[in-house]
Structure formats: C-alpha cells, structure tokens
C-alpha cells in the first residue's frame, strides 16, 4: 500500500529533524512526504531542505499565513496546502505533527492493520510523553480515539468523510463521520509515539472556548456537551476548563455558528455518544 504523509509545521526547528529522521528510517518507507512550513520564523525550512536533498520523496512547501493562534483551522489549512501538491495515487494518507518520534515499525504496523481489515478506515497509535525520565502514554483522550497528531486514513474513507473541518474538533469530527460511513477506527496500544512537546502543558481560555464551540457545531446538544466538557476538564486536571468549554458552547449557540455536520450525521453522532456512555457505566 502506498503511503503519503503531510506534516504541517510552524516554528518546529527544535523537533522537525527528529521527526523526519524517525520517518526516513522506517521499516516501510512512505512514497511521498510533504512538509508544509506554515510561516515559520526559525530554521524549520532549512532543516527540511537538508532532508529534501538526501531523500527524493520529501518535499517542502511554504505557506504564508497569519501567526494568529487559530486552534484547528490553521493546521488543517496548512495540511491541505501540502495535500493538494500530491497526486491521488495513494492508498493511505497521513496527517502527522512535526514534534514526534515514531517507532521504526510504525508505518509497517498501521499498514498491516489496513491490509488485514478492509473496513479499517482510520488507524493510529498513541502519543507518549516523558515523565520522571520514563515515556508513558499521554492521558488526554480515550483509548478509542486517534490524536490529531497521528492521523492515518484509508483513501476511500478519507474521501467519504469529506474534507477535514478547518475548526477546533476536526480530529473528533473525522472519526465520527468515518463511523457514520461504516468504517472502523482502530487504535494500536503497542505503537507509542514520543511526543516531544506535550499538549496541555499550558491551557488557554481561547482554546477552551473553541472546544466548547466545536461541541455545539458537532450537534452534541447541551447534555452531551456538558458530559464531554467535564471529562476533558478532568483529563487536563484544569478546574477552569469546564467553564471555558460550556461558555464556548453557549456562545456558539447564541451566535448560531454553522454546524460542521448534517442533521442526519448529528443524530448518528448523538446516538453513538450516548451508546458509548451507557456502555461505560453498565
């Protein structure tokens, strides 16, 4: 199976070299790898260019955008700048972050999952963080969720779910829509990817409000949004997060922000979410 990878990067000079090194030494190499330098002001482009000269399958794309912090939309817009530079002769398309170190067999193992199960639409491992000199699984999401840093899609699944949403919550919307189209989302706990700059070291009110807005735009409804907000606040160990999430939800509702999914997709999402909640408390 042919693997294409797109890596959006903004000021990742401290990490991008380690990420690329871990990908060019895979037991199964990608056919193409595009790094999108999204208006970096550091040495990100120079480091990527060094890899481009050594490895013909790596390409650098420069994207000039605002440096404004825009959770969700900025990274997806950068991803598509790279994606549209590629042809469509791939079997698996990956969106990876630029601050990761992948185990040497990562691409080989996710490819095997796709090959072994024709209903596998998305496959991924888990991020791990360095804590007390040991790498441990990053405890920010459930075991059935693939972090936005590690997305890998079967081509037909990627096409069916439509373009990734340029908004906070895109990495939840894609999985929900994959399941709506009867694809499986498969996680592999044996694949631990080192996350060099862990998420959640700092928490910003702006990001929290955007997350709450995403719950509204995914048609969760108030009760599901409250449950999801409480769960995330506990995972982040931030008592203020719940307030920010729900403030974002009600603000989006008041402003009638456009939904990210259709009525039918929303009904499916709510039904799926409630079924998962009942399963966990049963």
Secondary structure by P-SEA (a helix, b strand, c coil): cbbbbbbbbccccccaaaaaaaaaaccccccbbbbbbcccccaaaaaaaaaaaacccbbbbbbbcccccccaaaaaaaaaaaaaaccccccbbbbbcccbbbccaaaaaaaaaaaacccccbbbbbbbbbcccccccccccccccccccbbbbcaaaaaaacccccccaaaaaaaaaaaaacccccccccbbbbbcccccccccaaaaaaaaaaaaaacccaaaaaaaaaaaaaaacccaaaaaaaaaaaaaaaacccccccaaaaaaaaaaaaaaaaaaac
